[in-house]
């Protein structure tokens, strides 16, 4: 797995030994890991995929930090870590938007499962955003195609009418004596050519704007 595709995990815990143990487990599983020992350091960190945040930190409340991280990077997920779990604290973590709630020390399997599910959730959210953007682009292209069809219709009708009238005029001119006829027909032919060129431009524009299958 290359560095561009590796999910990035932020571990926010002032227990250095525990943070390094979690980091080793996650790195062996193929994740990129960054450590932060305080709220301040976490807020200065690079964008991440999933954050593991301890509830108690030396310079602030982990619950408040988790909310701040989600506000700053809404496309990420946060897993709360605590060594003092209660039902109330777990419910509060869920209400605050935590993806999971792990009790320290957690097993390797529980850790990897929670992180893997959180990473998958982030990926599915990104895929939904991508599909939504594609749908918006498709709607705009459809609107452009409709506009182009209407525009080409409005332009081609007067062009066709003008070309028809020029054809009628040419036929009438050819009934006149041939003296000076060439000087009359030459500009007429030039106008017909320009009308045909405009018609071709309109057709090319319509073909470009019309939705097509790949």
N, C-alpha and C positions, 0 to 999 in steps of 0.2 A: 504494500500500500504506500503510495507516494505521499509527500507532505501536503500536496494540494488537495487530496481527497481524504486525508485523515481528519476525523472529528477532533476538535480541541476541547479538552476538559480543564476547567479551572477548579482547583481545590483551595478553599478558603478555610484554613484551620491554623490556630497558633500552636498546636501540638506538633512540633516539627517531626518527631519520630513517626507519629501516626500518618501525617501528611506524606512523608517519604515512602512509607509502606504502601499507602493507597496509590501513590504515583507509580511505584514499581509494578504493582499489579496491573494497572491500567495501561502502562507503556508496553508491558508484555502482551497485552491484548490488542495492541496496534493503535492506541490512541496517543495523541500529542498532549502532554500535561504541563500546565503552568501552576506554580504554587504561589499563594498569597497568605500572609500571616495576619492580615488586618483588613478592616473595611476599606481604609484608605488605599491600600495596595490593590485590593480587588477592583475598586472603581477606576484605578489607573491601568488595569490590565488590557491586553489586546482582546478583540472580539473572540468569543468562544462559542461552542455548541451547547455544552452542558456544564453547569457549575455545581460543585458539591460544597455546600455552605454550612459551617458549624453554627449552632444556635448562639453560643457564647463566644464573643470575640473581645480582645483587649480594648478596642477603641469604639465599641458599639454593639448593637443588637443584630444578631445574624438574621432574624426575621425581617427587620427593616432593610438590611442590606439586600436580602433576596428580592424584596419588592423594588428596590432601586436598580438592581441588575436587570430585572425584567422590564422596567421602564426604559432603561438605556438600550437594551438589546431585546426587544420583544419577540424576536424570532428564536430565542434560546429557551432552554428549560433549566429549572433549578431543582436540585435534590437537597433536602435539608438533612443535616447530620446532628445528632445529639446523644449525649450519654445519660440524659435525665428525661426519658420519655414518659409522657402521660397522655391519656386520651384527649384531654383538652388541648395540649400542645400539638398533637397530631392533627386534630380537627382545625386548629388555627393555621397550621402550615398549609393544609389543603385549601382553606378559604383564601389564603394569601397567594395562591397560584403555584404552590410547589408541586412538582411532578411526582415526587416520592419522598418518603420519610424513613430514614435509616437510623437504627440505633447502634451507637458505637460500643464495643467493636463489632462491626458487621462481618458476616462471612464473605469470603471471596465470591461465592456463587450469587449471593444476594446483591453484592456491589455490582458485579458485571451485568446481572440481569437488569437492575434498575437503570444503569447507564446505557445499556444497549437499547432498552425500550424508550428511554428519553431521546437518544440519538435518532431512533426510527421516527419518533413523533416529530422532531424538528425537520427531518427529511420529508415527511408526508405533508407538513405545513408548507414547506418550500415548493413542493410539487403542486399543491393546490394553488399557491400564488402564481406559479408559472402558468398553469392551465387558465387561471383567471385572466392573466395578461394576454395569453394567446386568444382567448375568447374576445377580449376587448379589441385586439388588433383585427380579428376576423370581422367583427361588427363594423369597424371603421372602413375596412376594405369593401364590405358589402354596401355601405352607404356611398362610398366613392363610386362603386360600379353603377349604382342606381342613378347617382347624379350624372355620371358620364353618359349613361344611356339617354337620359332626358336631354342633356346638353347637346349631344350629337344629333338627336332628333330635331331639336330646335334650329340647329345650324344647317343640317342637311336639307331640310325642307325648302328654305329660301334659295339654297345653292342649286337644288334640282330645278326649282322654278326659273331661276335666272338662266340656267343652262338650256332649258326648254325654250325660253323666249329668244335666246341667242340663236338657237337652231332655226326657229321660225323666221327670225330676221335674216339669217343667212340664205334661206330658201327664197325669200322675197327679193333679196338683193341679186341673186343669180338670175332672176327673171328680167333684170334690167339690161340695157345694152352693155356689152363687154368693155366699152370705153371707160376707163377709170375704175373698173370693177375691182381690180387687184388691190388698189389703195384702200378700198372699203372693206374687203374681206380680210386683209392682213391683221388689222387691229382686232377684228372680230375673233380670229383664230387665237390670238394671244390671250384674249379675255377667257375664251373657252379653256385654254390650257391652265390658266390660273385657277379657274373654278374646279377643274379636275384635280389640281394639286391640293387645293383646300379640302376637297372631299377625301383625298387619300390621307391627309393629316388627321382628319376627324376619325376615319376608320382605324388608323393606327392607334390613336389615343383611346378609342373605345376598346380595341383589342388588348391594350395594356391594362386598362382599368377593370376589365371584366374578370371576375374570379375564374380561375382555371384549376383543374386537377393537376397534381404533380405527375 
